Amino acid sequence: MSQHKTVLPKNGFTFKQFFVAHDRCAMKVGTDGILLGAWAPVAGADSILDIGTGSGLLALMLAQRTGPEVTIDAVELDPDAASQATENVVASPWRDRIQVYQDDIRTWTCQQTRRYSLIVSNPPYYPQGVACASEARERARYTGELDHQTLLACAAQLITEEGFFCVVLPESLGERFTAIAKEQGWHCRFRTDVAENEMRLPHRVLLGFSPKAGECFSERIVIRDAHHNYSEAWCGLTQDFYLFM
C-alpha cells in the first residue's frame, strides 16, 4: 500500500491551525516571532495591537490564543508585507477578527483614539550598519526609521492603564531597552530569558511592560535539554503551533 506524504508549501511556514506566506516580506517567520506570539500574556486582553506585523505572524498567533470577542489590529509600513499579511489573515480562521493597516506607526498612532490592552512588537534592533539586499529589509532590521524610544512612545499613547506592551529582543539589548522604557514611565512586569540549552547564556529576552507599577515576574527557559531534545518548557510554550509537537 502506498503512503502519501503531505507536501507543505515552500513560500512560508505551516502551523497547526494556519499558514503564513512570507516570500514578499523582508523578515521571514522565525523563532523570535514565534516565541513572542506564544509567550505574550493574553489573559484579560480584549483588544490587541501588533506593531510592525510583517507577515501577520503575531496577529495570527494571538488570534489563535484568544476568544472570538478579541479584536486585533496590525500595522505594517512596507506595502508588500502589509499586502501579504492581509492575504494570510483572509486565508486564516480569524479573518473577521484581524484588521491590517499599511501605515507608518508614528502617523497611525496620532490618528487613533482607541486604546489596547495588549500591544506586541518584534521590533528592529540593529543600529544602521552594513546595507541589506533591499530597503525593505533594512527597515525591518535596523532602528533607523523606528528607534526604540519612538516605539515605546507610540505604545504609551495606545496602551490601556492596565495593559501590557511586549517585545522580543537579543538578550544583549534587554537592559538598554528596559532603561529607555523606565525613563518613559514604563514598568517591567515580565521578563523571560531564553537560552539554546543549559550550557549557554541566554540569547533572547522577552519583556513585558505596563504603565502600572507592580512586581516583575522573571524566569529563564532553555529550548533544548541535556539530551538535545526540546525541553518541557519549550514544548509547553509552542506545542499549540508547531506541527511536529
SELOSE-261023 format. One record per residue: residue number from 1; x, y, z of N, C-alpha, C in turn; residue in three letters. Coordinates in Angstrom, 1 decimal. Last residue first. Layout:
N
{NUM,{X,Y,Z},{X,Y,Z},{X,Y,Z},'ALA'} ...
***
This chain:
245
{245,{5.0,18.9,17.1},{4.8,18.7,18.6},{3.4,18.2,18.9},'MET'} {244,{5.3,19.6,14.5},{6.0,18.4,15.0},{5.9,18.2,16.5},'PHE'} {243,{3.9,21.9,14.1},{3.3,20.7,13.6},{4.0,19.5,14.2},'LEU'} {242,{3.5,24.4,16.6},{4.4,23.6,15.7},{3.7,22.3,15.3},'TYR'} {241,{1.3,25.3,18.3},{1.6,25.9,17.0},{2.4,25.0,16.1},'PHE'} {240,{1.1,24.2,20.8},{-0.2,24.5,20.1},{0.0,25.0,18.7},'ASP'} {239,{3.7,24.1,21.8},{3.1,22.9,21.2},{1.7,23.1,20.5},'GLN'} {238,{5.1,26.2,22.9},{4.9,26.2,21.5},{4.1,25.1,20.9},'THR'} {237,{5.3,25.9,25.7},{5.1,27.2,25.2},{4.6,27.1,23.7},'LEU'} {236,{5.9,23.2,26.1},{4.7,23.8,26.7},{4.3,25.1,26.1},'GLY'} {235,{8.3,23.1,24.8},{7.2,22.3,24.3},{5.9,22.9,24.8},'CYS'} {234,{9.9,24.6,26.6},{9.7,25.0,25.2},{8.5,24.3,24.5},'TRP'} {233,{9.7,23.1,28.9},{9.2,24.5,28.9},{9.0,24.9,27.5},'ALA'} {232,{10.8,20.6,28.2},{9.4,20.7,28.5},{8.9,22.1,28.5},'GLU'} {231,{13.0,21.0,25.2},{12.7,21.0,26.7},{11.2,21.0,26.9},'SER'} {230,{13.8,18.9,22.6},{13.1,20.1,23.0},{12.7,20.0,24.5},'TYR'} {229,{17.0,17.2,23.1},{15.6,17.2,22.8},{14.9,18.6,23.2},'ASN'} {228,{19.5,17.1,24.0},{19.3,17.8,22.7},{17.9,17.6,22.2},'HIS'} {227,{19.8,16.3,26.6},{19.8,15.2,25.5},{19.5,15.7,24.1},'HIS'} {226,{19.4,18.5,28.1},{20.8,17.9,28.0},{20.9,16.8,27.0},'ALA'} {225,{17.1,20.4,26.0},{17.6,19.8,27.2},{18.9,19.2,27.0},'ASP'} {224,{16.4,23.5,24.3},{16.8,22.1,24.3},{17.4,21.6,25.6},'ARG'} {223,{15.7,26.1,25.2},{15.0,25.5,24.1},{15.2,23.9,24.0},'ILE'} {222,{15.1,27.2,28.5},{16.0,26.7,27.5},{15.2,26.0,26.4},'VAL'} {221,{14.2,30.1,30.4},{13.9,28.8,29.8},{15.0,28.4,28.8},'ILE'} {220,{13.7,31.9,33.3},{14.7,31.5,32.3},{14.3,30.2,31.7},'ARG'} {219,{11.9,34.7,34.7},{12.2,33.3,34.5},{13.2,33.1,33.4},'GLU'} {218,{10.1,37.1,36.7},{11.3,36.7,35.9},{11.5,35.2,35.8},'SER'} {217,{7.8,39.6,37.2},{8.0,38.1,37.2},{9.1,37.7,36.2},'PHE'} {216,{7.8,42.4,39.2},{8.3,41.8,37.9},{8.5,40.3,38.1},'CYS'} {215,{5.0,44.0,40.8},{6.1,43.1,40.8},{6.5,42.6,39.4},'GLU'} {214,{4.3,47.4,39.6},{4.0,46.1,40.2},{5.2,45.2,40.2},'GLY'} {213,{2.8,50.2,38.0},{3.8,49.6,38.7},{3.4,48.3,39.4},'ALA'} {212,{1.5,50.6,34.7},{1.2,50.4,36.1},{2.3,49.7,36.8},'LYS'} {211,{2.1,50.4,32.1},{2.1,51.8,32.7},{2.0,51.7,34.2},'PRO'} {210,{4.3,47.6,31.6},{3.0,48.2,31.9},{3.1,49.6,32.4},'SER'} {209,{6.0,45.1,29.5},{5.9,46.4,30.3},{4.5,46.8,30.5},'PHE'} {208,{7.9,42.3,29.1},{6.5,42.8,29.2},{6.5,44.0,30.1},'GLY'} {207,{10.2,40.6,27.0},{9.9,41.7,28.0},{8.5,42.1,27.9},'LEU'} {206,{12.4,38.1,26.4},{11.0,38.5,26.2},{10.7,39.5,27.4},'LEU'} {205,{15.6,37.7,24.9},{14.8,38.1,26.1},{13.4,38.6,25.7},'VAL'} {204,{18.1,35.5,23.8},{16.9,36.3,23.5},{16.3,36.6,24.9},'ARG'} {203,{20.2,34.1,24.8},{20.5,34.9,23.5},{19.3,35.7,23.2},'HIS'} {202,{21.7,33.1,27.9},{20.6,33.5,27.1},{20.9,34.3,25.9},'PRO'} {201,{24.6,30.9,27.6},{24.0,32.1,28.1},{22.7,32.4,27.3},'LEU'} {200,{24.5,27.3,27.7},{24.7,28.6,27.0},{24.0,29.7,27.7},'ARG'} {199,{23.9,25.0,29.0},{25.3,25.3,29.0},{25.5,26.7,28.3},'MET'} {198,{21.2,24.5,28.6},{21.6,24.9,29.9},{23.1,25.4,30.0},'GLU'} {197,{20.5,26.1,25.4},{20.5,25.0,26.3},{21.1,25.5,27.6},'ASN'} {196,{19.7,28.6,24.3},{19.6,27.4,23.5},{19.6,26.1,24.3},'GLU'} {195,{17.6,30.7,26.4},{18.9,30.1,26.0},{18.7,28.9,25.2},'ALA'} {194,{15.9,33.5,27.3},{15.8,32.3,26.5},{17.2,31.9,26.1},'VAL'} {193,{14.2,35.1,30.0},{15.5,34.9,29.2},{15.4,33.6,28.6},'ASP'} {192,{11.5,37.0,30.5},{11.9,35.6,30.3},{13.1,35.6,29.4},'THR'} {191,{9.7,39.2,32.5},{11.0,39.0,31.8},{11.3,37.5,31.7},'ARG'} {190,{7.2,41.6,33.3},{7.5,40.2,32.9},{8.9,40.2,32.2},'PHE'} {189,{7.2,44.2,34.0},{6.4,43.3,34.8},{6.7,41.8,34.5},'ARG'} {188,{8.7,47.3,34.1},{8.9,46.0,33.6},{8.2,45.0,34.5},'CYS'} {187,{6.9,50.2,33.4},{7.4,49.3,34.5},{7.5,47.9,33.9},'HIS'} {186,{7.4,53.5,31.9},{7.0,52.1,31.9},{7.6,51.3,33.0},'TRP'} {185,{8.5,56.1,31.8},{7.4,55.8,32.7},{6.8,54.4,32.7},'GLY'} {184,{10.7,56.5,30.3},{9.4,57.0,29.7},{8.2,56.6,30.6},'GLN'} {183,{12.7,55.3,31.7},{12.7,56.7,31.5},{11.4,57.3,31.0},'GLU'} {182,{11.9,52.6,31.3},{11.8,53.2,32.6},{11.8,54.7,32.5},'LYS'} {181,{12.7,52.3,28.6},{11.3,52.2,28.9},{11.0,52.9,30.3},'ALA'} {180,{15.4,52.5,28.8},{14.7,53.5,28.0},{13.2,53.5,28.4},'ILE'} {179,{15.9,50.2,30.3},{16.2,51.5,30.8},{15.5,52.7,30.1},'ALA'} {178,{15.0,48.2,28.5},{14.3,48.4,29.8},{14.6,49.8,30.4},'THR'} {177,{17.0,48.5,26.6},{15.6,48.8,26.2},{14.8,49.0,27.5},'PHE'} {176,{19.2,47.8,28.1},{19.2,49.1,27.5},{17.7,49.5,27.1},'ARG'} {175,{18.7,45.1,28.7},{18.8,46.1,29.8},{18.7,47.5,29.2},'GLU'} {174,{18.5,43.9,26.1},{17.4,43.9,27.0},{17.5,45.0,28.1},'GLY'} {173,{20.5,43.5,24.4},{19.8,44.8,24.3},{18.7,44.9,25.3},'LEU'} {172,{21.4,40.9,24.8},{22.3,42.0,25.0},{21.7,43.3,25.0},'SER'} {171,{19.3,39.3,23.9},{19.5,39.5,25.4},{20.4,40.7,25.7},'GLU'} {170,{17.3,40.7,21.3},{18.5,40.0,21.7},{18.8,40.3,23.2},'PRO'} {169,{13.8,40.7,22.1},{15.0,41.3,21.7},{16.2,40.4,21.9},'LEU'} {168,{10.3,41.2,21.9},{11.4,40.2,22.0},{12.6,40.8,21.4},'VAL'} {167,{7.7,42.8,23.9},{8.7,42.7,22.8},{9.6,41.5,23.0},'VAL'} {166,{4.6,44.2,25.0},{5.6,43.1,25.0},{6.4,43.0,23.7},'CYS'} {165,{2.7,45.9,27.2},{3.4,46.1,25.9},{4.6,45.1,25.9},'PHE'} {164,{-0.5,45.7,28.7},{0.9,45.3,28.6},{1.5,45.5,27.2},'PHE'} {163,{-2.9,47.7,30.7},{-2.4,46.9,29.6},{-0.9,46.5,29.7},'GLY'} {162,{-4.2,49.4,32.4},{-3.9,48.0,32.9},{-3.2,47.1,31.9},'GLU'} {161,{-4.5,51.6,30.8},{-3.8,51.7,32.1},{-3.4,50.4,32.6},'GLU'} {160,{-3.8,50.7,27.3},{-4.7,51.0,28.4},{-3.9,51.1,29.7},'THR'} {159,{-1.7,52.3,24.8},{-2.0,51.3,25.8},{-3.1,51.7,26.8},'ILE'} {158,{-1.0,54.3,23.1},{-2.0,53.4,22.6},{-2.4,52.4,23.7},'LEU'} {157,{1.1,55.8,24.0},{-0.1,56.5,23.6},{-1.3,55.6,23.3},'GLN'} {156,{3.0,53.9,24.4},{2.5,54.6,25.6},{1.2,55.3,25.2},'ALA'} {155,{3.6,53.2,21.8},{2.9,52.2,22.6},{2.3,52.9,23.8},'ALA'} {154,{5.1,55.5,21.1},{3.8,55.2,20.4},{3.0,54.2,21.2},'CYS'} {153,{7.2,55.2,22.9},{6.4,56.4,23.0},{5.0,56.2,22.3},'ALA'} {152,{8.4,52.9,22.0},{7.9,53.0,23.3},{6.9,54.1,23.5},'LEU'} {151,{9.2,53.8,19.4},{8.4,52.6,19.6},{7.7,52.7,20.9},'LEU'} {150,{11.0,55.9,20.1},{9.8,56.2,19.3},{8.8,55.0,19.5},'THR'} {149,{13.0,54.4,21.4},{12.4,55.5,22.1},{11.0,55.8,21.4},'GLN'} {148,{13.9,52.7,19.3},{13.2,52.1,20.5},{12.5,53.2,21.3},'HIS'} {147,{13.2,53.9,16.0},{14.1,53.6,17.1},{13.2,53.2,18.3},'ASP'} {146,{12.5,53.4,13.0},{11.7,53.2,14.2},{12.6,52.9,15.3},'LEU'} {145,{14.4,54.0,11.1},{13.1,54.6,10.9},{12.2,54.4,12.2},'GLU'} {144,{16.7,52.6,12.3},{16.8,54.0,11.7},{15.4,54.7,11.6},'GLY'} {143,{17.1,50.1,13.3},{16.3,51.0,14.1},{16.2,52.4,13.5},'THR'} {142,{16.8,47.4,10.9},{17.5,48.5,11.6},{16.6,49.5,12.2},'TYR'} {141,{15.1,45.5,9.8},{16.2,45.0,10.7},{16.8,46.2,11.5},'ARG'} {140,{13.2,46.7,8.2},{12.7,45.6,9.2},{13.8,45.3,10.2},'ALA'} {139,{14.7,48.4,6.7},{13.6,48.9,7.6},{13.2,47.9,8.6},'ARG'} {138,{16.2,46.5,5.2},{16.9,47.5,6.1},{15.9,48.1,7.1},'GLU'} {137,{14.2,45.3,3.8},{14.9,44.5,4.8},{15.7,45.4,5.8},'ARG'} {136,{13.5,47.4,2.1},{12.5,46.8,3.0},{13.2,46.0,4.1},'ALA'} {135,{15.8,47.8,0.6},{15.4,48.8,1.5},{14.4,48.3,2.5},'GLU'} {134,{17.9,44.9,0.4},{16.8,45.7,-0.1},{16.5,46.7,1.0},'SER'} {133,{20.2,43.7,1.4},{19.9,43.5,0.0},{18.8,44.4,-0.5},'ALA'} {132,{21.6,46.2,3.6},{21.0,44.9,3.3},{20.7,44.8,1.8},'CYS'} {131,{24.7,47.7,4.5},{23.5,47.7,3.8},{23.0,46.3,3.5},'ALA'} {130,{25.8,47.8,7.9},{26.1,47.3,6.5},{24.7,47.2,5.8},'VAL'} {129,{23.9,50.0,9.8},{25.2,49.4,9.5},{25.3,49.0,8.1},'GLY'} {128,{22.0,51.3,12.4},{22.3,51.3,11.0},{23.7,50.8,10.7},'GLN'} {127,{21.5,48.7,15.0},{21.8,50.1,14.5},{22.2,50.1,13.1},'PRO'} {126,{18.9,46.3,15.1},{20.2,46.6,14.7},{20.4,48.1,14.5},'TYR'} {125,{16.2,46.0,15.7},{17.1,46.2,16.8},{18.5,46.5,16.4},'TYR'} {124,{12.6,46.2,15.1},{14.0,46.3,14.6},{15.0,46.6,15.8},'PRO'} {123,{10.5,44.1,17.2},{11.0,45.4,16.6},{12.3,45.3,15.9},'PRO'} {122,{7.8,42.8,17.4},{9.1,42.1,17.2},{9.9,43.2,16.4},'ASN'} {121,{5.3,43.7,19.7},{6.1,44.1,18.6},{7.4,43.2,18.6},'SER'} {120,{2.0,44.2,21.0},{3.2,43.4,20.8},{4.0,43.9,19.7},'VAL'} {119,{-0.3,45.1,23.5},{0.5,45.6,22.3},{1.7,44.7,22.2},'ILE'} {118,{-3.4,44.9,25.1},{-2.1,44.2,24.8},{-1.5,44.7,23.5},'LEU'} {117,{-5.4,46.7,25.2},{-5.0,46.0,26.5},{-3.7,45.2,26.3},'SER'} {116,{-5.4,49.9,23.6},{-5.3,48.4,23.5},{-4.8,47.8,24.9},'TYR'} {115,{-7.7,52.5,22.7},{-6.6,52.0,23.5},{-6.6,50.5,23.5},'ARG'} {114,{-8.5,54.9,20.1},{-8.7,53.6,20.7},{-7.5,53.2,21.6},'ARG'} {113,{-7.9,57.0,18.6},{-8.5,57.3,19.9},{-8.7,56.0,20.7},'THR'} {112,{-5.3,57.8,16.2},{-6.1,56.8,17.0},{-6.7,57.4,18.3},'GLN'} {111,{-3.5,59.3,14.9},{-4.9,59.3,14.4},{-5.9,58.4,15.2},'GLN'} {110,{-1.0,58.8,15.9},{-1.6,60.2,16.1},{-3.1,60.2,15.7},'CYS'} {109,{-0.5,56.2,14.9},{-0.8,56.5,16.3},{-1.5,57.8,16.6},'THR'} {108,{0.1,56.7,12.2},{-1.1,55.9,12.6},{-1.5,56.2,14.0},'TRP'} {107,{2.6,57.9,12.3},{1.4,58.6,11.8},{0.1,58.0,12.3},'THR'} {106,{4.0,55.8,13.5},{4.1,57.1,14.1},{2.9,58.0,13.6},'ARG'} {105,{3.7,53.6,11.8},{3.1,53.6,13.2},{3.1,55.0,13.8},'ILE'} {104,{2.7,54.0,8.6},{3.8,54.3,9.5},{3.2,54.4,10.9},'ASP'} {103,{0.7,51.4,7.1},{0.9,52.8,7.5},{2.2,52.9,8.4},'ASP'} {102,{-1.8,49.4,6.4},{-0.5,49.7,5.8},{-0.2,51.2,6.1},'GLN'} {101,{-3.4,47.3,8.7},{-3.3,48.6,8.2},{-1.9,48.9,7.7},'TYR'} {100,{-5.6,44.6,9.1},{-4.2,45.0,8.8},{-4.3,46.4,8.2},'VAL'} {99,{-7.5,43.1,11.6},{-7.5,44.1,10.6},{-6.1,44.6,10.4},'GLN'} {98,{-9.2,40.2,12.7},{-7.9,40.9,12.4},{-8.0,41.9,11.3},'ILE'} {97,{-11.6,38.9,12.7},{-11.1,39.5,14.0},{-9.9,40.3,13.8},'ARG'} {96,{-12.2,37.6,10.4},{-13.2,38.6,10.9},{-12.7,39.3,12.1},'ASP'} {95,{-10.3,35.7,10.1},{-10.3,36.8,9.2},{-11.2,37.9,9.7},'ARG'} {94,{-9.5,33.4,11.3},{-9.8,34.5,12.2},{-9.9,35.8,11.3},'TRP'} {93,{-8.5,31.2,9.9},{-9.9,31.1,10.5},{-10.3,32.3,11.3},'PRO'} {92,{-7.0,32.7,6.9},{-7.0,32.1,8.2},{-8.4,31.9,8.8},'SER'} {91,{-6.9,34.2,4.6},{-6.9,32.7,4.5},{-7.0,32.0,5.8},'ALA'} {90,{-6.8,36.7,5.6},{-8.0,36.3,4.9},{-8.1,34.8,4.7},'VAL'} {89,{-4.2,36.7,6.6},{-5.3,36.9,7.5},{-6.6,36.3,6.9},'VAL'} {88,{-2.7,36.5,4.3},{-2.6,35.5,5.3},{-3.8,35.5,6.3},'ASN'} {87,{-3.4,38.9,3.1},{-3.8,37.7,2.4},{-3.7,36.5,3.4},'GLU'} {86,{-2.3,40.7,4.9},{-3.7,40.7,4.7},{-4.2,39.4,4.0},'THR'} {85,{0.4,40.1,4.6},{-0.2,39.9,5.9},{-1.8,39.8,5.7},'ALA'} {84,{0.8,41.0,1.9},{0.8,39.6,2.2},{0.2,39.3,3.6},'GLN'} {83,{0.4,43.8,2.3},{-0.5,43.1,1.4},{-0.4,41.6,1.7},'SER'} {82,{2.5,44.3,4.1},{1.1,44.5,4.5},{0.1,43.8,3.6},'ALA'} {81,{4.7,43.7,2.4},{4.4,42.9,3.6},{3.0,43.1,4.1},'ALA'} {80,{4.4,45.7,0.5},{4.3,44.3,0.1},{4.0,43.4,1.3},'ASP'} {79,{4.5,48.1,2.0},{3.3,47.8,1.3},{3.2,46.3,0.9},'PRO'} {78,{5.7,48.5,5.3},{6.0,48.1,4.0},{4.8,47.6,3.2},'ASP'} {77,{4.5,49.0,7.9},{4.9,50.1,7.0},{5.1,49.7,5.5},'LEU'} {76,{1.6,47.8,9.5},{2.9,47.4,8.8},{3.2,48.5,7.8},'GLU'} {75,{-0.3,46.8,12.2},{0.2,47.9,11.4},{1.5,47.5,10.8},'VAL'} {74,{-3.3,45.2,13.2},{-1.9,45.0,12.9},{-1.4,46.1,11.9},'ALA'} {73,{-5.7,44.5,15.8},{-5.2,45.4,14.7},{-3.7,45.2,14.5},'ASP'} {72,{-8.1,42.3,16.9},{-6.7,42.5,16.7},{-6.4,43.5,15.5},'ILE'} {71,{-10.5,41.5,19.4},{-10.2,42.0,18.1},{-8.7,42.4,18.0},'THR'} {70,{-12.2,39.0,21.0},{-11.0,39.8,21.0},{-10.7,40.2,19.6},'VAL'} {69,{-14.3,37.2,21.0},{-14.6,38.6,21.3},{-13.4,39.5,21.2},'GLU'} {68,{-13.3,34.7,20.5},{-13.9,35.4,19.4},{-14.3,36.8,19.7},'PRO'} {67,{-10.2,34.4,22.4},{-11.6,34.1,22.1},{-12.1,35.0,21.0},'GLY'} {66,{-6.8,33.5,21.6},{-7.8,34.3,22.3},{-9.2,33.9,21.7},'THR'} {65,{-4.9,32.2,20.2},{-4.8,32.1,21.6},{-5.9,32.8,22.3},'ARG'} {64,{-5.3,32.9,17.5},{-5.5,31.5,17.9},{-5.6,31.4,19.4},'GLN'} {63,{-4.5,35.6,17.7},{-5.9,35.3,17.4},{-6.2,33.8,17.8},'ALA'} {62,{-1.8,35.3,18.1},{-2.6,35.8,19.2},{-4.1,35.6,19.0},'LEU'} {61,{-1.1,34.3,15.6},{-0.8,33.5,16.8},{-1.7,34.0,17.9},'MET'} {60,{-1.8,36.5,14.0},{-2.5,35.2,13.8},{-2.3,34.3,15.0},'LEU'} {59,{-0.1,38.5,14.9},{-1.6,38.7,14.9},{-2.3,37.4,14.8},'ALA'} {58,{2.4,37.4,14.3},{2.0,37.6,15.7},{0.5,37.8,15.8},'LEU'} {57,{2.3,37.2,11.4},{2.5,36.1,12.3},{2.0,36.3,13.7},'LEU'} {56,{2.2,39.0,9.4},{1.0,38.8,10.2},{1.1,37.7,11.2},'GLY'} {55,{4.5,39.6,8.2},{3.7,38.6,7.5},{2.4,38.4,8.2},'SER'} {54,{4.6,42.6,9.8},{5.3,41.8,8.7},{4.4,40.9,8.0},'GLY'} {53,{3.8,44.3,11.8},{3.3,42.9,11.8},{4.0,42.0,10.8},'THR'} {52,{4.3,46.6,13.5},{5.3,46.0,12.6},{5.0,44.6,12.3},'GLY'} {51,{2.5,45.9,16.3},{3.2,46.9,15.6},{4.3,46.3,14.8},'ILE'} {50,{-0.6,44.8,17.0},{0.7,44.3,16.6},{1.4,45.3,15.8},'ASP'} {49,{-2.9,45.0,19.6},{-2.2,45.7,18.5},{-0.9,45.1,18.3},'LEU'} {48,{-6.1,43.9,20.9},{-4.6,43.7,20.7},{-4.1,44.5,19.5},'ILE'} {47,{-8.5,43.7,23.3},{-8.1,44.4,22.1},{-6.6,44.3,22.0},'SER'} {46,{-8.8,42.3,25.6},{-9.9,42.3,24.7},{-9.6,43.0,23.4},'ASP'} {45,{-7.1,40.2,27.9},{-7.0,41.1,26.8},{-8.3,41.1,25.9},'ALA'} {44,{-7.3,38.3,29.9},{-8.0,39.6,30.1},{-7.9,40.5,28.9},'GLY'} {43,{-4.3,36.8,28.8},{-5.4,36.7,29.8},{-6.0,38.1,30.1},'ALA'} {42,{-2.1,37.0,27.3},{-3.4,37.3,26.7},{-4.5,37.3,27.6},'VAL'} {41,{1.2,37.7,27.3},{0.1,37.4,28.2},{-1.2,37.9,27.6},'PRO'} {40,{3.3,36.0,24.9},{2.6,37.3,25.4},{1.4,37.0,26.2},'ALA'} {39,{4.2,33.5,23.9},{4.5,34.0,25.3},{3.7,35.1,25.8},'TRP'} {38,{3.7,33.1,21.3},{3.3,32.1,22.2},{3.4,32.5,23.7},'ALA'} {37,{4.8,35.4,20.1},{3.4,35.1,19.9},{2.9,34.1,20.9},'GLY'} {36,{7.5,35.2,20.9},{6.7,36.3,21.4},{5.2,36.0,21.3},'LEU'} {35,{8.3,32.8,19.5},{8.5,33.0,21.0},{7.5,34.0,21.5},'LEU'} {34,{7.8,33.6,16.9},{7.1,32.5,17.5},{7.1,32.5,19.0},'ILE'} {33,{9.7,35.7,16.6},{8.3,35.9,16.5},{7.4,34.9,17.1},'GLY'} {32,{12.1,34.1,16.9},{11.8,35.3,17.7},{10.3,35.6,17.7},'ASP'} {31,{12.1,32.1,14.9},{11.9,31.7,16.3},{11.5,32.9,17.2},'THR'} {30,{10.3,33.4,12.1},{11.5,32.9,12.8},{11.1,32.6,14.2},'GLY'} {29,{9.3,34.3,8.9},{8.9,33.7,10.1},{10.1,33.1,10.8},'VAL'} {28,{11.4,37.0,7.6},{10.7,35.8,7.5},{10.2,35.3,8.9},'LYS'} {27,{11.4,40.3,6.5},{11.7,39.4,7.6},{10.8,38.2,7.6},'MET'} {26,{10.2,41.2,4.1},{11.6,41.4,4.3},{12.1,40.4,5.4},'ALA'} {25,{7.9,39.3,2.2},{8.2,40.0,3.4},{9.7,40.1,3.6},'CYS'} {24,{7.1,37.6,0.3},{7.1,39.0,-0.1},{7.4,39.9,1.1},'ARG'} {23,{7.1,35.1,1.5},{8.0,35.3,0.4},{8.1,36.8,0.0},'ASP'} {22,{5.4,34.1,3.5},{6.3,35.3,3.8},{7.3,35.6,2.7},'HIS'} {21,{2.4,32.8,4.6},{3.3,33.0,3.5},{4.1,34.2,3.8},'ALA'} {20,{1.4,30.8,7.1},{1.9,32.1,6.9},{2.9,32.2,5.7},'VAL'} {19,{-1.5,28.9,8.0},{-0.3,29.0,7.2},{0.1,30.5,7.0},'PHE'} {18,{-2.9,27.3,10.9},{-2.8,28.3,9.9},{-1.5,28.3,9.1},'PHE'} {17,{-2.8,25.3,12.9},{-4.1,25.9,12.5},{-4.1,26.9,11.4},'GLN'} {16,{-0.1,24.5,13.0},{-1.2,23.5,13.2},{-2.5,24.1,12.7},'LYS'} {15,{1.7,26.1,10.3},{1.5,25.8,11.7},{0.3,24.9,11.8},'PHE'} {14,{4.1,26.5,7.8},{2.8,25.9,8.1},{2.7,25.6,9.6},'THR'} {13,{5.4,29.3,6.2},{5.5,28.4,7.3},{4.2,27.8,7.7},'PHE'} {12,{6.4,29.7,2.7},{6.0,30.2,4.0},{6.2,29.1,5.1},'GLY'} {11,{6.6,28.5,0.3},{6.8,30.0,0.3},{6.4,30.6,1.7},'ASN'} {10,{6.2,25.9,0.1},{7.6,26.3,0.3},{7.7,27.8,0.5},'LYS'} {9,{3.6,23.8,1.6},{4.0,24.9,0.8},{5.4,25.4,1.1},'PRO'} {8,{4.2,20.3,2.1},{3.9,21.6,2.7},{4.4,22.7,1.7},'LEU'} {7,{2.8,17.3,1.4},{3.8,18.3,0.9},{3.4,19.7,1.3},'VAL'} {6,{2.4,14.3,3.0},{1.9,15.7,2.8},{3.0,16.6,2.4},'THR'} {5,{2.8,11.3,1.4},{3.4,12.2,2.3},{2.8,13.6,2.0},'LYS'} {4,{1.0,8.3,1.2},{1.1,9.7,0.6},{1.7,10.6,1.7},'HIS'} {3,{2.0,5.1,0.6},{1.8,6.1,1.6},{2.0,7.4,1.0},'GLN'} {2,{0.6,2.1,-0.9},{1.5,3.3,-1.0},{1.0,4.3,0.1},'SER'} {1,{0.9,-1.2,0.0},{0.0,0.0,0.0},{0.9,1.2,0.0},'MET'} 
***
